[in-house]
Protein backbone atom coordinates (compact mmCIF):
# COMPACT_ATOMS: atom_id res chain seq x y z
CA UNK A 1 0.00 0.00 0.00
CA UNK A 2 1.13 3.52 -0.73
CA UNK A 3 0.33 7.15 0.04
CA UNK A 4 0.57 9.56 -2.88
CA UNK A 5 1.21 13.29 -3.23
CA UNK A 6 -0.99 14.28 -6.16
CA UNK A 7 -0.22 16.92 -8.77
CA UNK A 8 -2.46 19.27 -6.79
CA UNK A 9 -0.16 18.96 -3.76
CA UNK A 10 -2.64 16.92 -1.73
CA UNK A 11 -2.10 13.55 -0.09
CA UNK A 12 -4.08 10.49 -1.19
CA UNK A 13 -4.25 6.91 0.03
CA UNK A 14 -3.34 4.49 1.23
CA UNK A 15 -3.88 2.84 -2.18
CA UNK A 16 -2.68 -0.38 -3.76
CA UNK A 17 -0.14 -0.79 -6.54
CA UNK A 18 -3.02 -1.76 -8.82
CA UNK A 19 -4.76 1.55 -8.11
CA UNK A 20 -1.55 3.42 -8.89
CA UNK A 21 -1.28 1.63 -12.23
CA UNK A 22 -4.87 2.61 -13.00
CA UNK A 23 -4.10 6.25 -12.20
CA UNK A 24 -1.04 5.95 -14.41
CA UNK A 25 -3.20 4.87 -17.34
CA UNK A 26 -5.37 7.95 -16.69
CA UNK A 27 -2.34 10.28 -16.54
CA UNK A 28 -3.12 11.11 -12.90
CA UNK A 29 0.36 10.14 -11.69
CA UNK A 30 3.78 10.22 -13.30
CA UNK A 31 7.28 8.91 -12.68
CA UNK A 32 8.15 11.92 -10.47
CA UNK A 33 5.02 11.64 -8.30
CA UNK A 34 6.04 11.34 -4.66
CA UNK A 35 4.88 8.25 -2.77
CA UNK A 36 5.41 6.65 0.63
CA UNK A 37 5.32 2.88 0.97
CA UNK A 38 3.47 1.45 3.94
CA UNK A 39 5.83 1.07 6.90
CA UNK A 40 8.43 3.45 5.47
CA UNK A 41 9.03 7.04 6.64
CA UNK A 42 10.58 8.08 3.30
CA UNK A 43 8.88 9.78 0.38
CA UNK A 44 10.31 8.77 -2.99
CA UNK A 45 9.43 9.12 -6.66
CA UNK A 46 7.19 6.33 -7.95
CA UNK A 47 9.72 5.36 -10.59
CA UNK A 48 12.20 4.38 -7.86
CA UNK A 49 9.98 1.57 -6.57
CA UNK A 50 11.14 -1.65 -8.29
CA UNK A 51 7.62 -3.07 -8.41
CA UNK A 52 6.35 0.02 -10.28
CA UNK A 53 9.35 1.26 -12.27
CA UNK A 54 8.64 -0.79 -15.40
CA UNK A 55 5.19 0.74 -15.84
CA UNK A 56 6.52 4.24 -16.45
CA UNK A 57 8.49 3.54 -19.63
CA UNK A 58 5.41 4.04 -21.80
CA UNK A 59 3.62 6.67 -19.74
CA UNK A 60 1.81 9.41 -21.66
CA UNK A 61 2.56 13.08 -20.89
CA UNK A 62 1.29 13.92 -17.39
CA UNK A 63 -1.64 16.15 -16.57
CA UNK A 64 -2.48 18.05 -13.42
CA UNK A 65 -5.91 16.44 -12.96
CA UNK A 66 -6.54 15.94 -9.22
CA UNK A 67 -6.76 12.38 -7.99
CA UNK A 68 -10.24 11.18 -7.00
CA UNK A 69 -11.39 10.75 -3.43
CA UNK A 70 -14.14 8.54 -2.09
CA UNK A 71 -16.22 11.39 -0.70
CA UNK A 72 -15.78 13.64 -3.70
CA UNK A 73 -14.09 16.32 -1.57
CA UNK A 74 -10.46 17.28 -1.97
CA UNK A 75 -8.31 16.78 1.14
CA UNK A 76 -6.28 19.76 2.30
CA UNK A 77 -2.64 19.72 1.20
CA UNK A 78 -0.26 18.51 3.89
CA UNK A 79 2.40 21.21 3.73
CA UNK A 80 4.65 19.49 6.26
CA UNK A 81 4.65 16.24 4.27
CA UNK A 82 5.25 18.08 1.01
CA UNK A 83 8.17 20.02 2.47
CA UNK A 84 9.71 16.86 3.94
CA UNK A 85 9.38 15.08 0.61
CA UNK A 86 11.10 17.94 -1.22
CA UNK A 87 13.88 18.08 1.36
CA UNK A 88 14.37 14.33 0.96
CA UNK A 89 15.36 14.90 -2.66
CA UNK A 90 18.44 16.78 -1.49
CA UNK A 91 20.08 19.35 -3.72
CA UNK A 92 21.51 22.80 -3.10
CA UNK A 93 21.45 26.26 -4.62
CA UNK A 94 24.57 27.08 -6.64
CA UNK A 95 24.60 30.70 -7.76
CA UNK A 96 27.02 30.10 -10.63
CA UNK A 97 24.93 27.24 -11.99
CA UNK A 98 21.76 29.33 -11.71
CA UNK A 99 23.43 32.08 -13.70
CA UNK A 100 24.51 29.64 -16.38
CA UNK A 101 21.07 28.04 -16.71
CA UNK A 102 19.39 31.44 -16.74
CA UNK A 103 21.62 32.75 -19.50
CA UNK A 104 21.12 29.60 -21.56
CA UNK A 105 17.33 29.73 -21.23
CA UNK A 106 17.25 33.44 -22.04
CA UNK A 107 19.42 33.20 -25.14
CA UNK A 108 17.36 30.31 -26.51
CA UNK A 109 14.05 32.10 -25.95
CA UNK A 110 15.12 35.73 -25.94
CA UNK A 111 12.21 37.51 -27.60
CA UNK A 112 9.57 35.35 -25.97
CA UNK A 113 10.88 35.88 -22.42
CA UNK A 114 11.73 39.57 -22.78
CA UNK A 115 8.53 40.32 -24.68
CA UNK A 116 6.31 38.54 -22.16
CA UNK A 117 8.06 40.09 -19.16
CA UNK A 118 7.82 43.56 -20.73
CA UNK A 119 4.07 43.31 -21.36
CA UNK A 120 3.37 41.80 -17.95
CA UNK A 121 5.50 44.54 -16.42
CA UNK A 122 3.29 47.15 -18.08
CA UNK A 123 0.16 45.47 -16.73
CA UNK A 124 1.65 45.27 -13.25
CA UNK A 125 2.77 48.90 -13.37
CA UNK A 126 -0.72 49.98 -14.42
CA UNK A 127 -2.61 47.85 -11.89
CA UNK A 128 -0.36 47.01 -8.96
CA UNK A 129 -2.90 44.67 -7.40
CA UNK A 130 -2.40 42.27 -10.31
CA UNK A 131 1.26 41.70 -9.44
CA UNK A 132 0.67 38.15 -8.19
CA UNK A 133 -1.42 37.23 -11.24
CA UNK A 134 1.26 38.56 -13.59
CA UNK A 135 4.05 36.74 -11.76
CA UNK A 136 2.08 33.51 -11.80
CA UNK A 137 1.64 33.73 -15.56
CA UNK A 138 5.31 34.47 -16.08
CA UNK A 139 6.28 31.46 -13.96
CA UNK A 140 3.87 29.32 -15.98
CA UNK A 141 5.64 30.34 -19.19
CA UNK A 142 9.13 29.88 -17.76
CA UNK A 143 8.35 26.48 -16.28
CA UNK A 144 7.17 25.24 -19.67
CA UNK A 145 10.41 26.43 -21.25
CA UNK A 146 12.55 24.89 -18.50
CA UNK A 147 10.78 21.55 -18.93
CA UNK A 148 11.27 21.58 -22.68
CA UNK A 149 7.56 21.94 -23.42
CA UNK A 150 6.12 24.04 -26.22
CA UNK A 151 5.48 27.55 -24.93
CA UNK A 152 3.67 30.47 -26.54
CA UNK A 153 3.33 34.16 -25.73
CA UNK A 154 -0.22 33.61 -24.48
CA UNK A 155 1.06 31.26 -21.75
CA UNK A 156 2.37 34.31 -19.92
CA UNK A 157 -1.24 35.31 -19.20
CA UNK A 158 -2.31 31.92 -17.84
CA UNK A 159 -2.56 33.42 -14.37
CA UNK A 160 -5.71 35.27 -15.44
CA UNK A 161 -7.49 32.06 -16.42
CA UNK A 162 -5.98 29.21 -14.39
CA UNK A 163 -5.64 30.59 -10.86
CA UNK A 164 -6.65 34.25 -10.81
CA UNK A 165 -8.09 34.42 -7.30
CA UNK A 166 -5.35 32.43 -5.57
CA UNK A 167 -2.56 34.34 -7.35
CA UNK A 168 -4.27 37.64 -6.56
CA UNK A 169 -4.51 36.69 -2.88
CA UNK A 170 -0.92 35.42 -2.80
CA UNK A 171 0.30 38.71 -4.24
CA UNK A 172 -1.84 40.84 -1.95
CA UNK A 173 -1.15 38.96 1.30
CA UNK A 174 2.58 38.54 0.67
CA UNK A 175 2.94 42.24 -0.22
CA UNK A 176 1.06 43.39 2.87
CA UNK A 177 2.90 41.12 5.30
CA UNK A 178 6.28 41.89 3.74
CA UNK A 179 5.56 45.63 3.95
CA UNK A 180 4.65 45.27 7.62
CA UNK A 181 7.88 43.34 8.21
CA UNK A 182 9.94 46.02 6.47
CA UNK A 183 8.27 48.84 8.39
CA UNK A 184 8.63 47.20 11.79
CA UNK A 185 12.20 46.01 11.68
CA UNK A 186 13.34 45.60 8.03
CA UNK A 187 14.86 42.15 8.69
CA UNK A 188 11.51 40.30 8.94
CA UNK A 189 10.48 41.84 5.63
CA UNK A 190 13.71 40.74 3.95
CA UNK A 191 13.24 37.25 5.34
CA UNK A 192 9.71 37.02 3.94
CA UNK A 193 10.75 38.37 0.54
CA UNK A 194 13.12 35.43 0.15
CA UNK A 195 10.94 32.87 1.94
CA UNK A 196 8.00 33.36 -0.43
CA UNK A 197 10.01 33.25 -3.67
CA UNK A 198 8.25 30.11 -4.92
CA UNK A 199 4.69 30.88 -3.77
CA UNK A 200 3.41 32.03 -7.17
CA UNK A 201 5.01 29.10 -8.95
CA UNK A 202 3.39 26.67 -6.53
CA UNK A 203 -0.03 28.22 -7.04
CA UNK A 204 0.08 28.19 -10.84
CA UNK A 205 1.95 24.91 -11.28
CA UNK A 206 0.80 22.73 -8.39
CA UNK A 207 -2.66 24.23 -8.00
CA UNK A 208 -2.19 25.03 -4.31
CA UNK A 209 -4.25 27.67 -2.58
CA UNK A 210 -2.37 30.84 -1.74
CA UNK A 211 -1.59 30.22 1.94
CA UNK A 212 -0.43 26.57 1.63
CA UNK A 213 1.71 27.69 -1.31
CA UNK A 214 3.28 30.49 0.73
CA UNK A 215 3.86 28.20 3.69
CA UNK A 216 5.35 25.41 1.56
CA UNK A 217 7.68 27.92 -0.11
CA UNK A 218 8.80 29.22 3.28
CA UNK A 219 9.46 25.75 4.67
CA UNK A 220 11.48 24.68 1.64
CA UNK A 221 13.40 27.96 1.34
CA UNK A 222 14.37 27.95 5.03
CA UNK A 223 16.91 25.21 4.41
CA UNK A 224 18.54 27.24 1.61
CA UNK A 225 17.67 30.75 2.75
CA UNK A 226 21.17 32.24 2.73
CA UNK A 227 21.99 30.80 -0.69
CA UNK A 228 18.77 32.17 -2.16
CA UNK A 229 19.34 35.49 -0.41
CA UNK A 230 22.76 35.63 -2.08
CA UNK A 231 21.19 34.84 -5.44
CA UNK A 232 18.66 37.64 -4.94
CA UNK A 233 21.46 40.05 -4.07
CA UNK A 234 23.33 39.17 -7.25
CA UNK A 235 20.09 39.63 -9.19
CA UNK A 236 19.61 43.07 -7.63
CA UNK A 237 23.17 44.11 -8.49
CA UNK A 238 22.73 43.03 -12.12
CA UNK A 239 19.41 44.87 -12.42
CA UNK A 240 20.87 48.06 -10.92
CA UNK A 241 23.86 47.80 -13.23
CA UNK A 242 21.49 47.46 -16.17
CA UNK A 243 19.66 50.62 -15.16
CA UNK A 244 22.93 52.54 -14.96
CA UNK A 245 23.89 51.37 -18.44
CA UNK A 246 20.52 51.92 -20.09
CA UNK A 247 16.86 51.80 -19.05
CA UNK A 248 16.24 49.58 -22.10
CA UNK A 249 18.48 46.89 -20.61
CA UNK A 250 16.47 46.62 -17.40
CA UNK A 251 13.83 44.07 -18.55
CA UNK A 252 16.59 41.94 -20.03
CA UNK A 253 19.00 41.79 -17.12
CA UNK A 254 16.14 41.34 -14.66
CA UNK A 255 15.70 37.79 -15.91
CA UNK A 256 19.31 36.72 -16.34
CA UNK A 257 19.12 35.36 -12.80
CA UNK A 258 15.40 35.47 -12.07
CA UNK A 259 14.49 32.73 -14.54
CA UNK A 260 16.08 29.79 -12.62
CA UNK A 261 14.13 30.75 -9.47
CA UNK A 262 11.05 29.27 -11.11
C-alpha angles and dihedrals in degrees: 000000000000142000116221135205103215127215087261091061094251128126121244134184157331087242134163128251088251091057090050090053089051091052088048091057088052093049091243094126133030139192092275095050109124118238138174120212117222110270094018125104093204128096113212138168113272092238090064093064107094093214091056105029096090093058094064098062092086099032117142120234109292126250131202095237109144117246116252124255129204095241095043091241123114115240117233115262113260100228094185092054092045092050092048091050092051092047089051089063090065121205133137140225113259112187094202092051091047090053092050094049091045093052092047093050092046096049092049093049102024103145094038095052097039093042094049094045091048094052093044088048090056091050091048092047091051097045110023093187089068093063094108093047091050093048091049091054092048091051089049090056094044094048091054090052093047091051093050094247125142109270130189134191091255091062088074089070096050090110089073093057108026105043110356099148097044093046091047091052092045090053094045098045095042091048093049096046093044090050090051090050092050093048095048102045110337093227096074089051092051090049092052093046089060097035094058097046093117100039096101092046091052092051096049098036105033097029094235122158115252100261098045087047092052092046094047090049091051094049093049095043093050091074091053100027099126093047092050091044088055090049090051090050091053089048090052092050092051092048092049090048089052091053091051091051097044137329088230090064094057099086089047101049091041089073101040087093103012095069097070091053088076 
